[in-house]
Amino acid sequence: MFEAVEELIGEHADLERLLADPAVHADQSRARTLNKRYAELTPVIAAYRAWKDNAGDIDAARELMAEDPEFAAEVKLLQARQEELTEELRRLLLPRDPNDDKDVILEIKAGEGGDESALFAGDLLRMYLRYAERAGWKTEVLDATGSDLGGYKDVQVAVKTRGAPEPGQGVWARLKYEGGVHRVQRVPATESAGRIHTSAAGVLVLPEAEEVDVQISPADLRVDVYRSSGPGGQSVNTTDSAVRITHLPTGIVVSCQNEKSQLQNKEQALRILRARLLAVAQEEADREASDARRSQIRTVDRSERVRTYNFPENRISDHRVGYKAYNLDQVLGGDLDAVIQACVDADAAAKLAEQS
Protein backbone atom coordinates (compact mmCIF):
# COMPACT_ATOMS: atom_id res chain seq x y z
CA MET A 1 0.00 0.00 0.00
CA PHE A 2 2.87 2.35 0.82
CA GLU A 3 5.46 1.29 -1.75
CA ALA A 4 6.45 4.91 -2.40
CA VAL A 5 7.74 5.18 1.18
CA GLU A 6 10.67 2.89 0.35
CA GLU A 7 11.99 5.58 -2.01
CA LEU A 8 11.50 8.21 0.68
CA ILE A 9 13.48 6.08 3.14
CA GLY A 10 16.37 6.09 0.69
CA GLU A 11 16.10 9.85 0.21
CA HIS A 12 15.96 10.37 3.98
CA ALA A 13 19.13 8.31 4.47
CA ASP A 14 20.91 10.26 1.71
CA LEU A 15 19.93 13.55 3.34
CA GLU A 16 21.18 12.31 6.71
CA ARG A 17 24.59 11.52 5.17
CA LEU A 18 24.78 14.89 3.42
CA LEU A 19 23.84 16.84 6.52
CA ALA A 20 26.56 15.06 8.46
CA ASP A 21 29.14 16.44 6.02
CA PRO A 22 30.60 19.77 7.30
CA ALA A 23 31.32 20.85 3.73
CA VAL A 24 27.58 20.97 2.98
CA HIS A 25 27.07 23.59 5.69
CA ALA A 26 29.53 25.93 4.01
CA ASP A 27 26.66 26.71 1.62
CA GLN A 28 23.99 27.90 4.05
CA SER A 29 21.29 28.14 1.40
CA ARG A 30 21.78 24.52 0.36
CA ALA A 31 21.99 23.38 3.99
CA ARG A 32 18.66 25.10 4.76
CA THR A 33 17.01 23.41 1.77
CA LEU A 34 18.34 19.98 2.79
CA ASN A 35 17.34 20.50 6.44
CA LYS A 36 13.83 21.52 5.40
CA ARG A 37 13.36 18.42 3.26
CA TYR A 38 14.85 16.21 5.99
CA ALA A 39 12.38 17.67 8.52
CA GLU A 40 9.51 17.01 6.10
CA LEU A 41 10.46 13.35 5.62
CA THR A 42 11.28 12.48 9.24
CA PRO A 43 7.66 12.15 10.51
CA VAL A 44 6.73 10.09 7.43
CA ILE A 45 9.60 7.66 8.02
CA ALA A 46 8.80 7.40 11.74
CA ALA A 47 5.12 6.68 11.02
CA TYR A 48 6.02 4.05 8.40
CA ARG A 49 8.38 2.27 10.77
CA ALA A 50 5.70 2.25 13.49
CA TRP A 51 3.23 0.86 10.92
CA LYS A 52 5.62 -1.96 9.90
CA ASP A 53 6.54 -2.80 13.49
CA ASN A 54 2.87 -3.01 14.46
CA ALA A 55 2.17 -5.26 11.46
CA GLY A 56 4.93 -7.59 12.71
CA ASP A 57 3.39 -7.58 16.20
CA ILE A 58 0.03 -8.59 14.69
CA ASP A 59 1.61 -11.57 12.92
CA ALA A 60 3.35 -12.65 16.12
CA ALA A 61 0.17 -12.29 18.19
CA ARG A 62 -1.79 -14.37 15.64
CA GLU A 63 0.76 -17.19 15.90
CA LEU A 64 0.47 -17.13 19.67
CA MET A 65 -3.33 -17.04 19.42
CA ALA A 66 -3.23 -20.38 17.57
CA GLU A 67 -1.81 -21.88 20.75
CA ASP A 68 -3.55 -19.69 23.32
CA PRO A 69 -6.99 -18.16 22.50
CA GLU A 70 -6.42 -15.49 25.14
CA PHE A 71 -4.20 -13.67 22.65
CA ALA A 72 -7.30 -12.90 20.56
CA ALA A 73 -7.86 -9.73 22.59
CA GLU A 74 -4.27 -8.65 21.93
CA VAL A 75 -4.73 -9.21 18.18
CA LYS A 76 -7.87 -7.08 18.22
CA LEU A 77 -6.07 -4.20 19.97
CA LEU A 78 -3.13 -4.37 17.56
CA GLN A 79 -5.47 -4.37 14.56
CA ALA A 80 -7.25 -1.27 15.85
CA ARG A 81 -3.87 0.37 16.32
CA GLN A 82 -2.90 -0.63 12.76
CA GLU A 83 -5.95 1.16 11.38
CA GLU A 84 -4.93 4.32 13.26
CA LEU A 85 -1.36 4.09 11.99
CA THR A 86 -2.56 3.50 8.44
CA GLU A 87 -4.75 6.60 8.55
CA GLU A 88 -1.92 8.69 10.01
CA LEU A 89 0.51 7.52 7.33
CA ARG A 90 -1.98 8.17 4.53
CA ARG A 91 -2.42 11.73 5.81
CA LEU A 92 1.34 12.27 5.96
CA LEU A 93 1.68 11.08 2.36
CA LEU A 94 -0.95 13.47 1.01
CA PRO A 95 0.37 16.04 -1.51
CA ARG A 96 1.69 19.04 0.38
CA ASP A 97 0.86 22.63 -0.35
CA PRO A 98 4.29 24.11 -1.18
CA ASN A 99 3.27 27.38 0.48
CA ASP A 100 2.35 25.87 3.86
CA ASP A 101 5.58 27.08 5.47
CA LYS A 102 5.16 30.66 4.23
CA ASP A 103 4.08 33.78 6.08
CA VAL A 104 1.08 35.69 4.71
CA ILE A 105 -0.25 39.09 3.83
CA LEU A 106 -3.85 39.37 4.95
CA GLU A 107 -6.14 41.95 3.35
CA ILE A 108 -9.58 42.88 4.69
CA LYS A 109 -11.91 45.09 2.66
CA ALA A 110 -15.28 46.51 3.62
CA GLY A 111 -18.03 45.44 1.22
CA GLU A 112 -21.79 45.77 1.14
CA GLY A 113 -23.21 47.61 4.11
CA GLY A 114 -21.37 50.94 4.20
CA ASP A 115 -20.27 52.05 7.68
CA GLU A 116 -21.48 48.80 9.24
CA SER A 117 -19.33 46.79 6.83
CA ALA A 118 -16.29 48.93 7.74
CA LEU A 119 -16.96 48.31 11.44
CA PHE A 120 -17.20 44.57 10.74
CA ALA A 121 -13.88 44.74 8.84
CA GLY A 122 -12.41 46.19 12.04
CA ASP A 123 -13.89 43.29 14.04
CA LEU A 124 -12.29 40.80 11.65
CA LEU A 125 -8.95 42.58 11.93
CA ARG A 126 -9.02 42.37 15.72
CA MET A 127 -10.04 38.70 15.52
CA TYR A 128 -7.05 37.83 13.34
CA LEU A 129 -4.65 39.91 15.44
CA ARG A 130 -5.80 38.11 18.59
CA TYR A 131 -5.57 34.72 16.88
CA ALA A 132 -2.03 35.54 15.76
CA GLU A 133 -1.14 36.57 19.31
CA ARG A 134 -2.47 33.23 20.63
CA ALA A 135 -0.42 31.38 18.00
CA GLY A 136 2.73 33.29 18.91
CA TRP A 137 2.95 34.96 15.50
CA LYS A 138 4.12 38.49 14.75
CA THR A 139 1.83 40.99 13.01
CA GLU A 140 2.54 44.24 11.21
CA VAL A 141 -0.09 46.56 9.75
CA LEU A 142 1.27 47.48 6.32
CA ASP A 143 -1.46 49.90 5.29
CA ALA A 144 -4.94 50.89 6.43
CA THR A 145 -7.72 53.22 5.38
CA GLY A 146 -10.01 54.00 8.28
CA SER A 147 -13.70 54.89 8.21
CA ASP A 148 -15.47 57.78 9.94
CA LEU A 149 -16.94 55.54 12.68
CA GLY A 150 -13.68 53.80 13.59
CA GLY A 151 -13.79 50.82 11.25
CA TYR A 152 -11.69 50.09 8.19
CA LYS A 153 -12.44 50.54 4.51
CA ASP A 154 -9.44 48.31 3.87
CA VAL A 155 -6.38 47.11 5.76
CA GLN A 156 -3.35 44.96 4.92
CA VAL A 157 -1.47 43.05 7.61
CA ALA A 158 1.68 40.92 7.43
CA VAL A 159 1.49 37.84 9.67
CA LYS A 160 4.75 36.00 10.38
CA THR A 161 5.97 33.10 12.49
CA ARG A 162 8.68 33.72 15.08
CA GLY A 163 11.60 31.69 13.78
CA ALA A 164 11.43 28.71 11.41
CA PRO A 165 8.07 26.89 11.59
CA GLU A 166 7.68 23.12 11.78
CA PRO A 167 7.19 21.60 8.29
CA GLY A 168 3.71 22.45 7.04
CA GLN A 169 2.95 24.57 10.11
CA GLY A 170 3.52 28.08 8.76
CA VAL A 171 0.95 30.87 8.85
CA TRP A 172 -0.35 30.01 5.36
CA ALA A 173 -1.13 26.42 6.44
CA ARG A 174 -3.75 27.80 8.84
CA LEU A 175 -4.92 31.12 7.42
CA LYS A 176 -5.28 30.06 3.75
CA TYR A 177 -8.85 28.93 4.51
CA GLU A 178 -9.91 32.44 5.55
CA GLY A 179 -10.10 33.88 2.02
CA GLY A 180 -13.57 34.80 0.79
CA VAL A 181 -16.64 36.83 1.72
CA HIS A 182 -17.45 36.97 5.45
CA ARG A 183 -21.02 37.95 6.28
CA VAL A 184 -22.28 39.50 9.52
CA GLN A 185 -25.85 39.64 10.87
CA ARG A 186 -26.44 42.05 13.75
CA VAL A 187 -28.10 45.29 14.82
CA PRO A 188 -25.74 48.07 13.71
CA ALA A 189 -24.70 50.79 16.13
CA THR A 190 -26.37 53.29 13.78
CA GLU A 191 -29.72 51.41 13.73
CA SER A 192 -32.28 53.17 15.95
CA ALA A 193 -35.18 50.76 15.28
CA GLY A 194 -33.32 47.67 16.47
CA ARG A 195 -33.52 45.87 13.12
CA ILE A 196 -30.96 43.20 12.21
CA HIS A 197 -28.88 44.12 9.17
CA THR A 198 -26.70 41.92 6.97
CA SER A 199 -23.40 43.24 5.62
CA ALA A 200 -20.17 41.71 4.42
CA ALA A 201 -16.41 42.15 4.24
CA GLY A 202 -13.93 40.42 1.96
CA VAL A 203 -10.78 38.68 3.17
CA LEU A 204 -7.85 37.96 0.86
CA VAL A 205 -4.98 35.79 2.10
CA LEU A 206 -1.74 35.74 0.10
CA PRO A 207 1.45 33.79 0.82
CA GLU A 208 4.16 36.39 1.26
CA ALA A 209 6.64 36.23 -1.59
CA GLU A 210 10.36 36.61 -1.14
CA GLU A 211 12.30 38.55 -3.73
CA VAL A 212 13.60 35.24 -5.07
CA ASP A 213 10.02 34.04 -5.61
CA VAL A 214 8.96 37.00 -7.76
CA GLN A 215 11.33 39.08 -9.84
CA ILE A 216 10.00 42.58 -10.55
CA SER A 217 11.66 44.76 -13.16
CA PRO A 218 11.70 48.47 -12.28
CA ALA A 219 10.78 49.13 -15.92
CA ASP A 220 7.44 47.37 -15.28
CA LEU A 221 6.46 49.76 -12.48
CA ARG A 222 4.82 53.16 -12.45
CA VAL A 223 5.28 54.84 -9.07
CA ASP A 224 3.06 57.78 -8.11
CA VAL A 225 3.34 59.75 -4.88
CA TYR A 226 0.61 61.79 -3.19
CA ARG A 227 -0.41 63.15 0.20
CA SER A 228 -1.75 60.74 2.78
CA SER A 229 -5.29 61.25 3.99
CA GLY A 230 -7.23 60.02 6.96
CA PRO A 231 -10.91 59.12 7.45
CA GLY A 232 -13.22 61.33 5.45
CA GLY A 233 -10.34 62.74 3.40
CA GLN A 234 -8.86 64.66 6.32
CA SER A 235 -5.22 65.53 5.60
CA VAL A 236 -2.82 63.79 7.95
CA ASN A 237 0.41 64.61 6.18
CA THR A 238 1.78 67.74 4.59
CA THR A 239 4.31 65.89 2.38
CA ASP A 240 3.86 63.58 -0.57
CA SER A 241 4.67 60.39 1.39
CA ALA A 242 1.88 58.09 0.17
CA VAL A 243 2.85 55.76 -2.67
CA ARG A 244 0.82 54.12 -5.42
CA ILE A 245 2.57 51.43 -7.51
CA THR A 246 1.08 50.15 -10.78
CA HIS A 247 2.49 46.93 -12.23
CA LEU A 248 2.12 47.70 -15.93
CA PRO A 249 2.14 44.13 -17.35
CA THR A 250 -0.75 42.98 -15.11
CA GLY A 251 -2.47 46.26 -14.19
CA ILE A 252 -2.25 45.43 -10.47
CA VAL A 253 -2.32 48.60 -8.35
CA VAL A 254 -1.08 48.78 -4.75
CA SER A 255 -1.25 51.86 -2.51
CA CYS A 256 0.37 52.46 0.88
CA GLN A 257 0.16 55.52 3.11
CA ASN A 258 0.53 54.07 6.58
CA GLU A 259 4.16 55.10 7.14
CA LYS A 260 5.49 58.66 7.41
CA SER A 261 8.32 57.99 4.99
CA GLN A 262 7.81 57.71 1.24
CA LEU A 263 10.57 55.05 1.12
CA GLN A 264 8.89 52.95 3.81
CA ASN A 265 5.53 53.16 2.03
CA LYS A 266 7.19 52.08 -1.22
CA GLU A 267 8.81 49.07 0.49
CA GLN A 268 5.48 48.03 2.02
CA ALA A 269 3.70 48.43 -1.32
CA LEU A 270 6.32 46.25 -3.02
CA ARG A 271 5.78 43.51 -0.40
CA ILE A 272 2.07 43.48 -1.13
CA LEU A 273 2.69 43.60 -4.89
CA ARG A 274 5.08 40.62 -4.74
CA ALA A 275 2.48 38.60 -2.82
CA ARG A 276 -0.24 39.44 -5.35
CA LEU A 277 2.00 38.59 -8.31
CA LEU A 278 2.91 35.26 -6.69
CA ALA A 279 -0.79 34.49 -6.24
CA VAL A 280 -1.48 35.34 -9.91
CA ALA A 281 1.38 33.11 -11.07
CA GLN A 282 0.12 30.23 -8.94
CA GLU A 283 -3.46 30.60 -10.16
CA GLU A 284 -2.23 30.50 -13.76
CA ALA A 285 -0.22 27.36 -13.00
CA ASP A 286 -3.29 25.81 -11.39
CA ARG A 287 -5.39 26.53 -14.47
CA GLU A 288 -2.80 24.75 -16.61
CA ALA A 289 -2.94 21.76 -14.27
CA SER A 290 -6.69 21.71 -13.76
CA ASP A 291 -6.67 19.05 -11.07
CA ALA A 292 -4.11 20.85 -8.88
CA ARG A 293 -6.76 22.23 -6.52
CA ARG A 294 -9.50 19.67 -7.00
CA SER A 295 -9.35 18.75 -3.32
CA GLN A 296 -9.15 22.32 -2.04
CA ILE A 297 -12.07 23.93 -0.23
CA ARG A 298 -12.52 26.62 -2.89
CA THR A 299 -10.27 29.09 -1.12
CA VAL A 300 -9.46 30.86 -4.38
CA ASP A 301 -13.03 31.91 -5.18
CA ARG A 302 -13.05 35.26 -3.42
CA SER A 303 -16.69 35.93 -4.36
CA GLU A 304 -18.00 32.94 -2.43
CA ARG A 305 -19.56 33.50 0.97
CA VAL A 306 -17.47 31.38 3.28
CA ARG A 307 -18.70 32.26 6.76
CA THR A 308 -21.54 33.96 8.64
CA TYR A 309 -21.22 35.69 12.01
CA ASN A 310 -24.69 35.87 13.60
CA PHE A 311 -24.60 38.15 16.65
CA PRO A 312 -28.19 37.70 17.93
CA GLU A 313 -27.65 33.91 18.16
CA ASN A 314 -23.94 34.14 19.07
CA ARG A 315 -23.45 31.71 16.15
CA ILE A 316 -20.53 31.17 13.79
CA SER A 317 -21.15 29.11 10.61
CA ASP A 318 -18.66 28.01 7.96
CA HIS A 319 -20.70 27.20 4.88
CA ARG A 320 -17.98 25.26 3.04
CA VAL A 321 -17.67 22.47 5.59
CA GLY A 322 -20.95 22.69 7.51
CA TYR A 323 -19.26 23.84 10.72
CA LYS A 324 -21.51 25.57 13.25
CA ALA A 325 -20.92 26.67 16.85
CA TYR A 326 -22.50 29.06 19.33
CA ASN A 327 -19.38 30.76 20.67
CA LEU A 328 -19.12 33.74 18.33
CA ASP A 329 -17.91 35.98 21.14
CA GLN A 330 -14.95 33.64 21.77
CA VAL A 331 -14.17 33.33 18.05
CA LEU A 332 -14.06 37.11 17.65
CA GLY A 333 -11.73 37.10 20.66
CA GLY A 334 -9.25 35.04 18.65
CA ASP A 335 -10.39 31.48 19.45
CA LEU A 336 -10.38 30.39 15.80
CA ASP A 337 -8.69 27.01 16.10
CA ALA A 338 -11.83 24.84 15.95
CA VAL A 339 -13.20 26.72 12.92
CA ILE A 340 -9.93 26.48 11.01
CA GLN A 341 -9.35 22.84 12.02
CA ALA A 342 -12.74 21.94 10.52
CA CYS A 343 -11.47 23.30 7.18
CA VAL A 344 -8.11 21.52 7.53
CA ASP A 345 -9.85 18.21 8.27
CA ALA A 346 -12.32 18.61 5.40
CA ASP A 347 -9.47 19.40 3.01
CA ALA A 348 -7.54 16.30 4.14
CA ALA A 349 -10.67 14.12 3.90
CA ALA A 350 -11.30 15.30 0.34
CA LYS A 351 -7.72 14.49 -0.65
CA LEU A 352 -7.90 11.07 1.01
CA ALA A 353 -11.15 10.31 -0.79
CA GLU A 354 -9.50 11.30 -4.07
CA GLN A 355 -6.71 8.80 -3.47
CA SER A 356 -9.05 5.94 -2.55
N, C-alpha and C positions, 0 to 999 in steps of 0.2 A: 504493500500500500504506500510505503514511504521510500521507494527506491531512490528518489532524488536526493534523499538525505545523505546517502553514501558519498555522493559527489561533494556535498557541503562539508562532510567530515574531513575529506581530503583537503579542501580549501582551507578549513579551519586549522588543520595541522601545518599547512604551508605558511599561513599567516603567523602562527605561533613561532615557527622557525625564523621567519623574517624579522619579527619584532624582537627576537632575542639577539639579533645582530646589531651591534652598536653603530655600524656604518649606516644602517637604514635611518637612524635617528639624526644623522647629520643633515638630512633633508626633512625639515619639520613638516612641510606640507604633505609629503608622501607618508611620513609616519602617522600624521593625523588621519589620513585617508585609510591606512591599513588598520589603525586602532579602531576607527569607527566601524569598519566592516567586521573586524574581529568581535567587537561588542555586539553587533547585530546577530552574528552566528552563534555565539556562546549559549544563549538560552535555548536555541533550537537543538543544538548538540546535546545539551543537558537533558532536555525533555525526551529526545530520542533514546538516549541511553537508559533513562528511567523506564521508558516504554518497553525496550528490549529486555531489561532485567526483570520487569514484572511479568512479561510473557514467559520467561524462563521459570519464574516462580510458579506460574500457573501449571506448566508442564510437570514440574516436580511434585506439586500438590496433588495433581491428578493421579500420578503414579502411586503416591502414598495412599490416596483414597481407595485404590483398587484393593489394598490390603487392609485399610482401616476406614470404614465409612464415616468416621467422625471428622475426617479431613474435608468432607463435602462442604461444610460451612466455610472452611478456609478458602476453598476453590471459589465459592460464591463471592466472598469479599474481594479476592484478587481479580475476579472478572469485572466486578463493579469498578474497581480501581483502574483496570485496563481501559474501560470505556471513558473514564475521566481523562486519563493520559492521552488517549487517542484524540479526544476533542481538543485538548490543550495543544497537542502537536499540530493538528490540522489548522488551528487558529494561527499558530506561529509561522506556518508555511504559506499563509495567505499572501497574495501580492501586496507589497508595501507601497504606501504613498511616498514617493521620494521627497516630498516636502515636509513630512511629519516632524523632522527635527528643526524646522525653521521657526524663526520668530515671525510675527505678523504685524501688518498695519491694518487697523480696524477703523472703518469709516461709518459714521452714523449720520443719516440725513433725515430731516423732518419731511413728512409727506403730506397726505391728505389730512386736513383738520386744523390748519393754521397754527395759532398760538398753542393750542392743546397738543398738537403733534410735536411742536418744538419742545414743550415741557416734557413730553414722553421721551423724546430723544435724550433729554437730560437725565431722565430716570434710567434709561438704558446705559448711558455712559457711566453713571454711578454704579450700576449693577456690575458692569464689566470691570471697573476699577477695583471694586471690592472683591470680586472673584479672583482677579489677578493678585491682590494682596494676600488672599487666603492661600493661593497656590505658590506664593513666594516669588512671583514674577515682578519685573520692573516695568513701569509704565511712563510714557512721556507724551504729553499732548503736543502734537506737531503743529496743528492749526485748528482754529475754532471760530465760528461766526455765531455770536449770541443772538438771542431774541429779546424783545422788549420786556417780557415777563420773567426772564431769567432762565429760559431754556436754551436750546441750540438749534439753529437752522442747519448747521452741519459741523462736524468735528472729526478730526483724524487723530488717532492715538497709536503710537508704537508700543507693542507689548513684547517683552523679551524675557527669556529665562536668565537666571543668575548662574553663570557658568555653563559648562557643557551639559545638555540634557541627556538622560538615558535614551538609548535608541528607540525611536518612535514615540518619545514622550515630550516633544517640543510643544510650543504654544499652538502651532498650526494643527497638531494632532487632536487637540481639544476644541479649539475655537473655529475650525473650518466648517462646522455644522451650524454656525450662527448666521451665515449669510442668507439674506432674503427679507421679506416684508414681515415686520412684527406689528401686530394689531393690538390696540388697547381699547377696553370698554370700561368707562367710568364716568362719573359726574365731574365735568371740568370745573376748575376753580372759578371760571368766568360765567358759569351757568347758574342763574338765579332761580330757575324753576325746578331744579333738582332732577332734570332729565339726564339719562345716561346717553353719552355720545360715543361714537366709534371713530377712532382716528388711527393713523399708522405712521411708522417710521421705517426707513430702509437701513439694513446693515450690510456692509460689504467687507469681507475678510480676505486679505491678500497676503500670501507668504512674502516676507520681506526679502527683496533681492539684493545680493551683494553685487559689487561692481563687476565681479568676474561672471556673474550670471547674465547680466544684461549690459552690453556695450552701447553707449550712447555717443553719437558723434555730435560735437558742438555745432556742426553745420546743419544738423537736423532740428535745432532748437531756436525758437524765437522767445526772447526774454523781455518782458515788459515790466516796468516798475511804476508804482503808484502809491498814493497815500493810504495808510491803513485807516479803517473806519470801524466804529463800534456799533452796538445795537442801534437801529433806527438811523444809521448813517452818520452818527455823531463822530466827529473827527477825534481820533485818539493819538495822532502823530502828526507832527508838522514837517516831517521829511518823507521823501519817497522811499520808504523801506519795504513796503509790500511788493511781492514778486509774483508775476504770472508767467508760467512757462508753457509754451505750446510746442508739442512734438509734431513737427510738420508732416512726417510720413504717415502718421496714424490719426492726427487731429486731436489727440488727447491733450486736455488743458488741465493744468494743476496750478492752484493759487495758494500762497501762504502769506499770512500777515501777523502771525502770532508773536514773532520775535521782534526786538527793537532794531536789529541789524539787518540790512539788506542781504548781506552775505549769509547770515544764519537762515533767513527765510528761503534763500535760493537753495541752500544745502538740504533743508527740510523738504522743499518742493521736489528736488531731484530724488530723494528717498522714496517719496510717494510715486513719482513717475516711474522709477525703476520697478517698483512692485506692480504697478498697473501694466507695464509692458511685459513683465514676466507672466502675468496672468493671461494676457492676450496671446502670447506665444504658446502657453500651455493649452489654452482652449483651441487654438488652431491645430496643435498636435493631436488633441483629443478628437477633433473632427476627422482628421485623416485616419486615425485608428478608432473607428466608431464604437468599438466595444470597450474602450479604455475606461469609461466611467459607467458601464452598464450596472455595476453593483453599488454605485454611489447613491446617496439619498437626495439627489437633485439639488446639491448645494450650489450649483452654478446658475440655476434659474433664479435670478434676482427678483423677478416679478411675482414669484410664487409666495403666497402667504404661508409662512412656516410656523408661526406661533401666535397664540392669543393670550393676552393678560387681562383677565376679567376681575376688576377690583371689587364689585359688589359681592361676588361669590368667593373672593380670595382664591381664584382658580387660575392655574397655568396649564395650557394645553399645547402640545406640539402635534400639529396635524399630519406631519410626515410619518410618524411612527405610532400614533395613537396614544401618546403619553398624556396623562392627566393627573394633577395633584392639587390639593387645596392648601398650599403653603406659599402663595404668591408673595406675601410679605417677606418670607425668608429668602425666596429666590431673588427678589429685588435687593435684598441685603447681601447678595453675593453667593448664596448657597445654590449654585448651578450644577453641582456635580451629578445629581440624579437625572436631571433633564438631559445633560450632555451624554451621560453614560447610556441612556436609552437610545440615542442616535448612534453611538459607537457600536452598541450591541446589535442594533438593526442592520447596520452596515456590514458587520462581520457575518451575521446570519445570512444576508443576501449573497455575500461572496461564497460562503460555505455551500449554500444551496446551488450556486452556479457551478461549483466544482463536483457536486454529487452526480 
